[in-house]
Amino acid sequence: MALTCKQVLLMLGMLVTGSINTLTKKIQLQCIAEGYKYENSTSWEPHKFNHPWFQTWLMFIGETTCLIGLLITRHRQNREYERAVTWSNQLGKEPPRQEIPPRIFQWILIVPTCCDLIGTSLAGIGLIYVDASVWQMLRGAIIIFAGILSKIFLKRKLKPIHWLGMMVVMAGLILVGCSSVFKNKNSQGTKAILGIVLILAGQLVSASQMIIEELFLKKRNFPPLQVVGMEGMFGFLLMTFIILPSMYFIPGSDANGSYENSLDALVQMGNNAKLLIMCIVYLLSIGFYNFFGLAVTRSLTAVHRTLIDACRTIIVWLASLFVYYAINETYGEPFDKSYGLLQVDGFAFLLMGTALYNQLMDVPCMPWCSQEHKEDFPNAVHPSVQDDGNIEESYNSMADENTALLQGKAKKPAVHS
C-alpha cells in the first residue's frame, strides 16, 4: 500500500523530533556554564550541566502538552456532534448517541508515571557516561525485557521467531556495549560500564511500564493523548514537590554538596544561551514527538514506528558525527577508528533482531520461523495501550457516526438501483 503525503509527513515529523530529543538531551549534558553562587563555595564556577533528573522534569512538561491536544480533540468531537444533531433535526431523524469520554483526571495513571520517572532518569544518568548513538542503540534492549515480562505477567506465548529476535538483539547489545567500553580507557571505561548498566536498568523499568499500562489501562479505554498527558502532569508534580527537593538535600557532588541541585540548573540555563535553547527545543520536541507518534500509530501501524526508531538511531549517530567534525568538537562524538566498526556491527545485529522480533523478515534456513508459523504479537517497542484499536476507537467513533449521518444527507437525492 502506497503511503499518502500526509502519512509521509507524519513519519518524517516523528523521525525528526525523536532524533532531536536524543541530540538536544546529550548536548545539554555537554554544555558548560556558571551555576548558582553560594557563599564560601566554588561550585558556581563553570561546570557541566549534569542534571539528568532536571531533564526528566523537562520531559514531563513536554508530555503535559498532550493534554492540550486532548482538549482540542474533545472540542472538535463536540462540534461534530452538535452539527450531527442539527442535521438529524432537519432530516427528522433520531439524533446520534453522544459517547461520554472518560474524565481526564485518573489516579491510576500515577503507577505508570512512577515507572516513566524512574526509567527515564536512570537512562538519563547513563547518557552522561556514553555517546548519544550508543545510548540510542542500547535502548533496543526494551525488546528483550518487554518480551520476557509479557510472557511472565501477560501469559503470552513467545514463538521461535521472537526468541531468535531477542537473541540477535542481545548479541547486538553486547557488541555496542563492548565498543563503548573498549574505546574508553582507565576510569572512563568504568564509567562507560556504569552508564550501560543504568541504561539497561532504565529499559527494564520502561518495559515494566508497558506491561503495567496493558494490565491496568487497556480495558479502561483511555485515549493515548490522555495517558501521555496525565502521566506528564503527575510526573511534573512528583518531580516539582518531591523528587527534585529531595535531590537537593541528599548529599552528593553537585553544587552546594547536593546530589542534584535544580536551582543550579536553572541558573546555568540563564547564564548560557545555547543551553537554554537546547532545553527549550528539547521540551518542545517531546510534545511534538508524542503527537507525531500517536498520529503514526492511528494512521499506519506499529511496524512503521519500529522502522522509524531504527532510522532514528542512524540519524542520531550521523548527526553526532557531523556536529563533532563540522561544527564544534565540544559537542557530538568522534568515530573511533579502533572500535567504531564493532559498534556498526552491533547496530546491524540490533536492526536484524528488531526486524525478526516484529516479523519483518524470514530465515530460510529455519523453517519454524517462516511465514506459516508466525502469529500476531504485541509490538514490544511501543506500549499496546497506544496501539490497541479499541483505544483509538474513542477518537474515531463519534466522527464515523456523524460522517455516516452527513453522508446519508448528501446521498439522499441520488438513488441508485
C-alpha positions as CSV (number, residue, x, y, z in Angstrom):
1,M,0.0,0.0,0.0
2,A,1.4,3.3,-1.1
3,L,1.8,6.0,1.6
4,T,0.0,9.2,1.3
5,C,1.7,12.6,1.5
6,K,0.2,13.1,5.0
7,Q,1.5,9.8,6.3
8,V,5.0,10.5,4.9
9,L,5.0,13.9,6.7
10,L,3.8,12.3,10.0
11,M,6.6,9.7,9.7
12,L,9.2,12.4,9.0
13,G,7.9,14.5,11.9
14,M,8.2,11.6,14.3
15,L,11.7,10.8,12.9
16,V,13.0,14.4,13.2
17,T,11.5,15.2,16.6
18,G,12.6,11.9,18.0
19,S,16.2,12.5,16.9
20,I,16.1,16.0,18.3
21,N,15.1,14.5,21.7
22,T,18.2,12.5,21.9
23,L,20.6,15.0,20.4
24,T,19.5,18.0,22.5
25,K,19.5,15.9,25.7
26,K,23.1,14.9,25.1
27,I,24.2,18.4,24.1
28,Q,22.7,19.8,27.3
29,L,25.0,17.4,29.3
30,Q,28.0,18.7,27.3
31,C,27.3,22.4,27.9
32,I,29.4,24.2,30.4
33,A,28.1,27.3,32.3
34,E,28.4,29.1,35.6
35,G,26.0,28.0,38.3
36,Y,24.4,29.4,41.4
37,K,26.8,31.4,43.5
38,Y,26.9,30.1,47.1
39,E,29.0,31.8,49.8
40,N,32.3,30.2,50.6
41,S,31.9,27.8,47.6
42,T,33.5,27.5,44.2
43,S,30.6,25.5,42.8
44,W,29.4,28.5,40.8
45,E,32.5,28.3,38.6
46,P,31.8,27.0,35.0
47,H,30.9,23.3,35.1
48,K,29.0,20.8,33.0
49,F,25.2,20.6,33.1
50,N,25.0,17.2,34.8
51,H,21.3,17.3,35.8
52,P,19.5,14.2,34.5
53,W,16.7,14.4,37.0
54,F,16.1,18.0,35.9
55,Q,15.9,16.8,32.3
56,T,13.2,14.3,33.4
57,W,11.3,17.2,34.8
58,L,11.6,19.0,31.4
59,M,10.4,15.8,29.7
60,F,7.2,15.7,31.9
61,I,6.5,19.3,31.0
62,G,6.7,18.3,27.3
63,E,4.3,15.4,27.9
64,T,1.8,17.6,29.7
65,T,1.3,19.5,26.4
66,C,-0.5,16.4,25.1
67,L,-3.5,17.5,27.3
68,I,-3.9,20.5,25.0
69,G,-4.2,18.1,22.1
70,L,-6.8,16.1,24.1
71,L,-8.9,19.2,24.8
72,I,-8.7,20.2,21.2
73,T,-9.8,16.7,20.1
74,R,-12.8,16.7,22.5
75,H,-13.8,20.2,21.4
76,R,-13.8,19.0,17.8
77,Q,-15.9,16.0,18.8
78,N,-18.4,18.2,20.5
79,R,-18.6,20.4,17.4
80,E,-19.1,17.4,15.2
81,Y,-21.8,16.1,17.5
82,E,-23.7,19.5,17.5
83,R,-23.5,19.6,13.7
84,A,-24.8,16.0,13.5
85,V,-27.7,16.9,15.8
86,T,-28.6,19.9,13.7
87,W,-28.6,17.7,10.5
88,S,-30.7,15.0,12.2
89,N,-33.3,17.5,13.3
90,Q,-33.5,18.9,9.8
91,L,-34.0,15.4,8.4
92,G,-36.5,14.5,11.1
93,K,-34.3,11.6,12.3
94,E,-33.2,10.4,15.8
95,P,-30.0,12.3,16.8
96,P,-26.9,10.1,17.2
97,R,-26.0,8.9,20.7
98,Q,-23.2,11.0,22.2
99,E,-20.4,9.0,23.8
100,I,-19.3,10.3,27.1
101,P,-15.5,10.3,27.2
102,P,-13.7,9.3,30.4
103,R,-12.8,12.1,32.8
104,I,-9.4,13.5,32.3
105,F,-8.1,13.1,35.8
106,Q,-7.3,9.5,36.6
107,W,-5.4,8.5,39.8
108,I,-4.4,5.1,38.3
109,L,-2.1,6.8,35.9
110,I,0.3,7.6,38.8
111,V,1.5,4.0,38.6
112,P,2.9,4.1,35.1
113,T,4.1,7.6,35.8
114,C,6.4,6.4,38.5
115,C,7.9,3.8,36.1
116,D,8.3,6.5,33.5
117,L,10.0,8.8,36.0
118,I,12.5,6.1,37.2
119,G,13.2,4.6,33.8
120,T,13.8,7.9,32.1
121,S,16.0,9.2,34.9
122,L,18.2,6.1,35.0
123,A,18.7,6.2,31.3
124,G,19.4,10.0,31.5
125,I,22.1,9.4,34.1
126,G,23.6,6.7,31.8
127,L,23.7,9.2,29.0
128,I,26.3,11.2,30.9
129,Y,28.8,8.4,30.5
130,V,28.2,7.2,27.0
131,D,27.8,8.7,23.5
132,A,24.3,9.6,22.2
133,S,24.5,6.9,19.5
134,V,25.4,4.2,22.0
135,W,22.6,5.4,24.3
136,Q,20.1,5.2,21.4
137,M,21.2,1.8,20.4
138,L,21.1,0.4,23.9
139,R,17.5,1.4,24.2
140,G,16.8,-1.6,21.9
141,A,17.1,-3.8,25.0
142,I,13.5,-2.9,25.7
143,I,12.5,-5.7,23.2
144,I,14.1,-8.3,25.4
145,F,12.7,-7.1,28.6
146,A,9.2,-6.5,27.2
147,G,9.1,-9.9,25.6
148,I,10.1,-11.7,28.8
149,L,7.8,-9.7,31.0
150,S,4.8,-10.2,28.7
151,K,5.4,-13.9,28.9
152,I,5.6,-13.9,32.7
153,F,2.8,-11.5,33.6
154,L,0.6,-11.5,30.5
155,K,0.9,-15.2,29.8
156,R,1.8,-14.6,26.2
157,K,3.4,-17.4,24.1
158,L,6.7,-16.4,22.5
159,K,7.2,-18.1,19.2
160,P,10.6,-19.2,17.9
161,I,10.9,-16.1,15.8
162,H,10.5,-13.9,18.9
163,W,13.2,-15.8,20.8
164,L,15.5,-15.6,17.8
165,G,15.0,-11.9,17.5
166,M,15.7,-11.4,21.2
167,M,18.9,-13.4,21.0
168,V,20.1,-11.4,18.0
169,V,19.3,-8.2,19.8
170,M,21.3,-9.4,22.8
171,A,24.3,-10.0,20.6
172,G,24.0,-6.5,19.2
173,L,23.8,-5.0,22.7
174,I,27.0,-6.9,23.7
175,L,28.8,-5.6,20.6
176,V,27.6,-2.0,21.2
177,G,28.5,-2.1,24.9
178,C,31.9,-3.5,24.2
179,S,32.7,-0.8,21.7
180,S,31.8,1.9,24.2
181,V,33.9,0.3,27.0
182,F,36.9,-0.5,24.8
183,K,37.3,3.0,23.4
184,N,37.3,4.4,26.9
185,K,40.3,3.7,29.0
186,N,41.0,3.5,32.7
187,S,38.3,5.3,34.8
188,Q,36.4,6.3,31.7
189,G,35.9,2.7,30.8
190,T,34.5,2.1,34.3
191,K,32.1,5.0,33.9
192,A,31.0,3.6,30.5
193,I,30.2,0.3,32.1
194,L,28.2,2.2,34.8
195,G,26.3,4.1,32.1
196,I,25.5,0.9,30.2
197,V,24.1,-0.7,33.3
198,L,22.0,2.3,34.1
199,I,20.6,2.5,30.6
200,L,19.7,-1.2,30.6
201,A,18.1,-0.8,34.1
202,G,16.1,2.1,32.7
203,Q,14.9,0.0,29.8
204,L,13.8,-2.7,32.2
205,V,11.7,-0.2,34.1
206,S,10.3,1.2,30.9
207,A,9.3,-2.4,29.8
208,S,7.6,-2.8,33.1
209,Q,5.7,0.4,32.4
210,M,4.4,-1.1,29.2
211,I,3.2,-4.2,31.0
212,I,1.5,-2.2,33.7
213,E,-0.2,0.0,31.2
214,E,-1.6,-3.1,29.4
215,L,-2.7,-4.7,32.6
216,F,-4.5,-1.7,34.1
217,L,-5.2,0.7,31.3
218,K,-6.1,-1.3,28.2
219,K,-9.6,-2.2,29.3
220,R,-10.4,1.2,30.5
221,N,-10.3,2.7,27.0
222,F,-8.3,5.8,27.8
223,P,-7.3,7.8,24.8
224,P,-3.5,7.8,24.2
225,L,-3.3,11.6,24.5
226,Q,-4.9,11.4,27.9
227,V,-2.5,8.7,29.1
228,V,0.6,10.6,27.9
229,G,-0.7,14.0,29.1
230,M,-1.8,12.8,32.6
231,E,1.5,10.9,33.1
232,G,3.2,14.2,32.2
233,M,1.2,16.2,34.7
234,F,1.6,13.6,37.5
235,G,5.3,13.4,36.7
236,F,5.7,17.2,36.8
237,L,4.0,17.4,40.2
238,L,6.0,14.5,41.6
239,M,9.3,16.0,40.3
240,T,8.5,19.5,41.5
241,F,7.3,18.8,45.0
242,I,9.0,15.5,46.0
243,I,11.9,14.3,43.8
244,L,13.8,17.5,43.0
245,P,13.6,18.9,46.5
246,S,14.8,15.5,47.9
247,M,17.7,15.5,45.5
248,Y,18.7,19.0,46.7
249,F,19.0,17.8,50.3
250,I,20.6,14.4,49.6
251,P,24.5,14.8,49.9
252,G,26.3,14.5,46.7
253,S,28.9,16.0,44.3
254,D,26.7,18.6,42.7
255,A,26.7,22.3,43.5
256,N,26.5,23.1,47.3
257,G,27.1,19.4,48.1
258,S,23.7,18.3,46.8
259,Y,23.1,15.1,44.8
260,E,21.4,17.2,42.2
261,N,20.9,21.0,42.5
262,S,18.0,22.1,40.3
263,L,18.5,25.7,41.4
264,D,22.0,25.5,40.0
265,A,20.5,24.0,36.7
266,L,18.1,27.0,36.4
267,V,21.0,29.5,36.9
268,Q,23.1,27.6,34.3
269,M,20.4,27.9,31.8
270,G,20.2,31.6,32.4
271,N,24.0,32.0,32.0
272,N,24.3,30.0,28.8
273,A,22.0,30.9,25.9
274,K,23.0,27.8,24.0
275,L,22.0,25.6,26.9
276,L,18.7,27.5,27.3
277,I,17.9,27.0,23.7
278,M,18.7,23.3,23.9
279,C,16.4,22.9,26.9
280,I,13.5,24.7,25.2
281,V,14.0,22.7,21.9
282,Y,14.1,19.5,24.0
283,L,10.9,20.4,25.8
284,L,9.0,21.2,22.6
285,S,10.3,18.2,20.7
286,I,8.9,15.9,23.5
287,G,5.4,17.3,22.9
288,F,5.6,17.1,19.1
289,Y,7.2,13.6,19.2
290,N,4.3,12.3,21.2
291,F,1.8,13.9,18.8
292,F,3.5,12.5,15.7
293,G,3.9,9.1,17.3
294,L,0.2,8.8,18.2
295,A,-0.7,10.1,14.7
296,V,1.5,7.5,13.1
297,T,0.0,4.7,15.2
298,R,-3.5,5.8,14.2
299,S,-2.7,6.3,10.5
300,L,-0.3,3.4,10.0
301,T,0.9,0.5,12.2
302,A,3.3,-0.2,15.0
303,V,5.7,-1.8,12.4
304,H,6.1,1.6,10.8
305,R,7.1,3.0,14.3
306,T,9.6,0.3,14.6
307,L,11.2,1.2,11.3
308,I,11.2,4.9,12.3
309,D,13.0,4.1,15.5
310,A,15.7,2.2,13.6
311,C,16.1,5.2,11.3
312,R,16.2,7.5,14.3
313,T,19.3,5.7,15.6
314,I,21.1,6.2,12.3
315,I,20.2,9.9,12.2
316,V,21.3,10.4,15.8
317,W,24.7,8.8,15.0
318,L,25.2,10.7,11.8
319,A,24.2,14.0,13.3
320,S,26.6,13.5,16.3
321,L,29.4,12.8,13.9
322,F,28.6,15.8,11.8
323,V,28.4,18.1,14.8
324,Y,31.8,16.9,16.0
325,Y,33.7,17.1,12.7
326,A,31.9,20.0,11.0
327,I,30.7,22.3,13.8
328,N,32.3,22.0,17.2
329,E,34.4,19.2,18.7
330,T,33.0,20.1,22.2
331,Y,29.7,18.5,21.1
332,G,28.8,15.5,19.1
333,E,31.0,12.4,19.1
334,P,34.0,11.2,17.0
335,F,34.2,7.9,15.1
336,D,36.6,5.6,16.9
337,K,38.9,4.1,14.4
338,S,39.8,1.1,16.6
339,Y,36.3,0.0,17.8
340,G,33.9,2.0,15.6
341,L,33.3,-1.0,13.3
342,L,32.3,-3.0,16.4
343,Q,29.6,-0.5,17.0
344,V,28.5,-0.7,13.4
345,D,28.2,-4.5,13.6
346,G,26.3,-4.2,16.9
347,F,23.8,-1.8,15.3
348,A,23.4,-4.2,12.4
349,F,22.6,-7.0,14.8
350,L,20.1,-4.8,16.7
351,L,18.4,-3.9,13.4
352,M,18.1,-7.6,12.4
353,G,16.9,-8.6,15.8
354,T,14.2,-5.9,15.8
355,A,13.1,-7.0,12.3
356,L,12.9,-10.6,13.4
357,Y,11.0,-9.9,16.6
358,N,8.5,-7.8,14.7
359,Q,8.3,-10.5,12.0
360,L,9.5,-8.3,9.2
361,M,11.9,-10.9,7.7
362,D,12.2,-14.6,7.1
363,V,15.0,-17.0,8.0
364,P,15.1,-19.6,5.1
365,C,17.3,-22.0,7.0
366,M,14.9,-22.1,9.9
367,P,11.5,-23.4,8.7
368,W,9.9,-22.8,12.1
369,C,10.5,-19.1,11.6
370,S,8.7,-19.0,8.2
371,Q,5.5,-17.0,7.5
372,E,3.3,-20.0,8.2
373,H,4.4,-20.2,11.8
374,K,4.1,-16.6,12.6
375,E,1.4,-15.1,14.8
376,D,0.4,-11.6,15.7
377,F,2.3,-10.5,18.8
378,P,2.2,-7.1,20.5
379,N,5.0,-4.7,19.5
380,A,7.5,-4.5,22.3
381,V,8.9,-1.2,21.3
382,H,5.7,0.7,22.0
383,P,3.0,0.0,24.6
384,S,-0.1,-1.7,23.3
385,V,-2.2,0.9,25.2
386,Q,-1.2,3.2,22.4
387,D,-1.6,0.7,19.6
388,D,-4.8,-1.0,20.5
389,G,-7.7,-0.5,18.1
390,N,-10.2,-0.2,20.9
391,I,-8.2,2.7,22.4
392,E,-8.2,4.6,19.1
393,E,-11.9,4.0,18.6
394,S,-12.5,6.6,21.2
395,Y,-11.1,9.2,18.8
396,N,-12.9,7.9,15.7
397,S,-16.3,6.6,16.8
398,M,-18.0,9.9,17.1
399,A,-16.6,11.2,13.8
400,D,-17.6,7.9,12.0
401,E,-21.1,8.1,13.3
402,N,-21.5,11.8,12.3
403,T,-19.9,11.2,8.9
404,A,-22.4,8.4,8.2
405,L,-25.3,10.7,9.1
406,L,-23.9,13.5,7.0
407,Q,-23.3,11.2,4.1
408,G,-26.8,10.0,4.3
409,K,-27.9,13.6,3.8
410,A,-25.6,14.0,0.8
411,K,-26.6,10.8,-0.9
412,K,-30.3,11.1,-0.4
413,P,-31.0,12.9,-3.7
414,A,-29.1,10.3,-5.7
415,V,-30.8,7.0,-5.6
416,H,-29.2,4.1,-7.3
417,S,-30.9,0.9,-8.2
